[in-house]
Amino acid sequence: MNLAASSVQDFQQGGRGGAGLSVTSVAGKVHKWLALLLTVPILFWFGSGFFFALVPIDRVRGEHRIREQAPVAVPLRVAGDGLRRLADAGVGAGDRVEIRALGSRPVALVTRGEGRPRLYDLVSGARLSPITRAMAAEIATRDHVGRPRPTGVTAVFTASPEYRGALPAWRVDFTGDTRRSLYVAADTGVVTARRSTLWRVYDFLWALHILDFEEHQDFNTPLLIAATALSLILLVTGVILFPERLGLVKRRRRRSDDV
């Protein structure tokens, strides 16, 4: 009787131990291989996340390099005469007219529906848009802090990971170690983007963070979804392994044996 009872007890304990070992052994293997597989994306996430937390976003956007410009008032007489010239130029009642200053020059930005904006000189009534290369360089230089010197002005007609603003546009490059570039919309004469070496590093790390290596903006890519799903499995298997790694399972078995 004692031998039979001992055999039954050993069988029950072995069954419990075998089942426990079966789950933890599978979890251990899955955890190990997923950890190897996800090493690179996890490094991407933590490394890029540390950079994002460390660097102020206003410096990335170049906002600290924007020159403060006092607003230029457009005299009412100039605005009235300019609006009459616009009417003579064909600007109708369906157009939206915004009066502003381009440097020291009073201008009017005219838009109709979803059409391209048109920029007019209020004094002469001449159409300014699309602005010239020289005007784009002047606008970018005036927007920039310091004494920058443009090294090149390039026409931009297609969107890219670096620039997705209004098109067409002018890219104005400046001297210096930061490789700073300003984008000026050709139809409005407005600086629509500021890029630098810091911004390009940020954009590269953002592409790594969301695992979108083409457009650098889609965080619903299959690669990211798969990586995050596998990371969740990695976390779950780690939770399963946690009690055994701490020795809690062995302690529980010892108590059961003592009883």
C-alpha positions in Angstrom: 0.0 0.0 0.0 2.8 2.4 0.9 4.6 1.6 -2.4 1.4 2.1 -4.4 0.6 5.4 -2.8 4.2 6.5 -3.3 3.9 5.6 -7.0 0.7 7.5 -7.5 2.1 10.5 -5.7 5.3 10.4 -7.9 3.1 10.1 -11.1 1.0 13.1 -10.1 4.0 15.2 -9.3 5.7 14.2 -12.5 2.6 15.1 -14.5 2.4 18.5 -13.0 6.1 19.1 -13.5 6.0 17.8 -17.0 3.1 20.0 -18.0 4.9 23.0 -16.4 8.1 22.3 -18.1 6.3 21.8 -21.4 4.8 25.3 -21.3 7.9 27.0 -20.1 10.2 25.1 -22.5 8.1 26.2 -25.5 7.9 29.7 -24.1 11.7 29.7 -23.6 12.4 28.7 -27.1 9.9 31.2 -28.6 11.3 33.9 -26.4 14.9 33.2 -27.3 14.3 33.2 -31.1 12.1 36.2 -31.0 14.7 38.1 -29.0 17.3 37.3 -31.7 14.9 38.2 -34.5 13.7 41.5 -32.9 17.1 42.7 -31.7 17.5 45.1 -34.7 14.0 46.7 -34.6 14.1 47.1 -30.8 17.5 48.8 -31.1 15.9 51.1 -33.8 12.9 51.9 -31.5 15.0 52.6 -28.3 17.8 54.4 -30.1 15.5 56.7 -32.1 13.2 57.2 -29.2 16.1 58.4 -27.0 17.1 60.9 -29.7 13.6 62.2 -30.0 13.4 62.7 -26.3 16.8 64.4 -26.2 16.6 66.9 -29.0 13.9 69.7 -28.8 11.6 69.6 -31.8 11.8 73.3 -32.4 15.5 73.0 -33.1 14.8 70.1 -35.5 12.3 72.3 -37.3 14.8 75.2 -37.4 12.4 77.6 -35.6 15.3 79.1 -33.6 16.9 80.3 -36.9 13.8 82.2 -38.1 14.5 85.9 -38.3 11.8 88.0 -36.5 10.4 90.5 -39.0 8.2 93.4 -38.0 4.9 93.4 -39.8 4.6 95.8 -42.7 1.5 97.9 -42.9 -0.1 98.3 -46.3 -1.7 101.8 -46.6 -5.4 101.8 -47.3 -5.0 103.9 -50.4 -2.4 101.4 -51.8 -4.7 98.5 -51.1 -7.7 100.2 -52.7 -5.8 101.2 -55.9 -4.3 97.7 -56.0 -7.7 96.0 -55.8 -8.9 98.1 -58.7 -5.9 97.0 -60.7 -6.7 93.4 -59.8 -10.2 93.9 -61.1 -8.8 95.2 -64.4 -6.5 92.1 -64.5 -9.5 89.8 -64.3 -9.9 89.1 -60.6 -13.6 88.4 -60.1 -16.1 88.2 -57.2 -15.5 84.5 -56.8 -11.9 85.0 -55.9 -10.5 85.2 -52.4 -8.1 88.1 -52.0 -5.5 88.3 -49.2 -3.5 91.5 -48.9 0.0 91.1 -47.4 3.6 92.3 -47.7 6.3 90.5 -49.5 9.3 92.1 -47.8 8.6 95.8 -48.3 6.4 95.2 -51.3 2.6 95.2 -50.9 1.1 92.2 -52.7 -2.2 90.4 -53.0 -2.6 86.6 -52.9 -5.6 85.6 -55.0 -7.2 82.1 -54.8 -10.2 80.6 -56.4 -11.6 77.3 -55.1 -9.0 74.6 -55.3 -7.0 76.3 -58.0 -3.4 77.5 -57.7 -2.8 80.8 -55.9 -1.8 83.8 -57.8 0.4 86.5 -56.4 0.1 90.2 -57.7 2.0 93.3 -57.0 -0.5 95.8 -55.6 1.4 98.9 -56.9 1.9 97.8 -60.5 -0.8 95.2 -60.8 1.7 92.8 -62.3 1.5 89.1 -61.6 4.4 87.9 -59.6 3.7 84.1 -59.4 5.4 81.9 -60.0 8.2 83.9 -58.3 11.6 83.9 -59.9 14.8 82.2 -58.7 16.2 85.6 -57.5 13.0 86.4 -55.6 13.1 83.0 -53.9 16.7 83.6 -52.8 15.8 87.0 -51.5 12.9 85.7 -49.5 14.9 82.8 -48.0 17.8 85.1 -47.1 15.4 87.5 -45.4 13.8 84.7 -43.4 17.2 83.4 -42.1 19.0 84.5 -38.9 22.6 85.7 -39.4 24.3 86.6 -42.6 23.7 83.6 -44.8 24.8 83.4 -48.4 22.8 81.2 -50.8 24.9 78.7 -52.6 22.3 77.4 -54.9 18.6 77.7 -55.9 16.9 74.6 -57.3 13.4 74.2 -58.7 11.3 71.5 -57.0 8.3 70.0 -58.8 7.7 66.7 -57.1 7.3 65.7 -53.4 9.9 63.8 -51.6 10.6 62.5 -48.0 12.4 65.8 -47.4 9.7 68.1 -48.7 5.9 67.5 -49.0 4.8 71.1 -49.1 3.2 73.3 -51.8 4.5 72.7 -55.3 6.1 74.0 -57.4 8.7 75.4 -55.0 12.3 76.7 -54.9 14.9 75.0 -52.7 17.5 77.6 -51.5 20.7 76.1 -50.0 23.0 78.0 -47.7 26.6 77.7 -46.7 27.7 76.3 -43.3 28.1 73.0 -41.6 24.4 72.5 -41.0 23.6 72.1 -44.8 20.6 74.3 -44.3 17.9 74.5 -47.0 14.8 76.6 -47.1 11.8 75.8 -49.4 9.9 78.7 -50.8 6.5 78.1 -52.5 6.6 79.5 -56.0 2.9 80.5 -56.1 2.8 82.3 -52.7 6.4 83.4 -51.9 6.1 81.8 -48.5 8.8 79.8 -46.8 7.1 76.4 -46.3 9.9 74.3 -44.9 13.3 74.5 -43.3 15.7 71.6 -43.5 19.2 71.0 -41.9 21.5 68.2 -41.1 19.8 67.8 -37.7 16.4 67.6 -39.4 17.7 64.9 -41.9 19.1 62.9 -39.0 15.8 63.1 -37.2 13.9 62.1 -40.4 16.3 59.1 -40.9 15.7 57.9 -37.3 12.0 58.5 -37.7 12.1 56.1 -40.8 13.8 53.5 -38.6 11.4 54.1 -35.8 8.3 53.4 -37.9 10.1 51.0 -40.2 9.0 52.9 -43.3 12.1 53.3 -45.4 10.5 54.8 -48.5 8.1 57.6 -47.6 9.2 58.0 -43.9 5.6 58.8 -42.8 3.5 55.6 -42.9 3.3 53.9 -39.5 0.8 51.3 -40.7 3.3 49.3 -42.7 3.1 45.5 -42.6 6.7 45.4 -41.4 5.8 47.5 -38.4 2.6 45.6 -37.6 4.5 42.3 -37.8 7.3 43.6 -35.6 5.0 45.0 -32.9 2.9 41.8 -32.9 6.0 39.6 -32.5 7.2 42.0 -29.8 4.0 41.5 -27.9 4.5 37.7 -28.1 8.1 38.3 -26.8 6.6 40.1 -23.9 4.0 37.4 -23.1 6.6 34.6 -23.2 8.8 36.7 -20.9 5.9 37.0 -18.4 5.4 33.2 -18.6 9.1 32.6 -18.0 9.4 35.2 -15.2 8.2 33.0 -12.2 10.6 30.2 -13.1 13.5 32.5 -13.6 12.9 33.9 -10.1 12.7 30.4 -8.7 9.0 30.7 -7.7 8.0 27.5 -9.4 10.7 25.5 -7.7 9.7 26.8 -4.3 6.1 25.9 -4.9 7.2 22.4 -5.9 9.2 22.0 -2.8 6.3 23.0 -0.6 4.1 20.5 -2.5 6.8 17.8 -1.9 6.9 18.7 1.8 3.2 18.3 2.1 
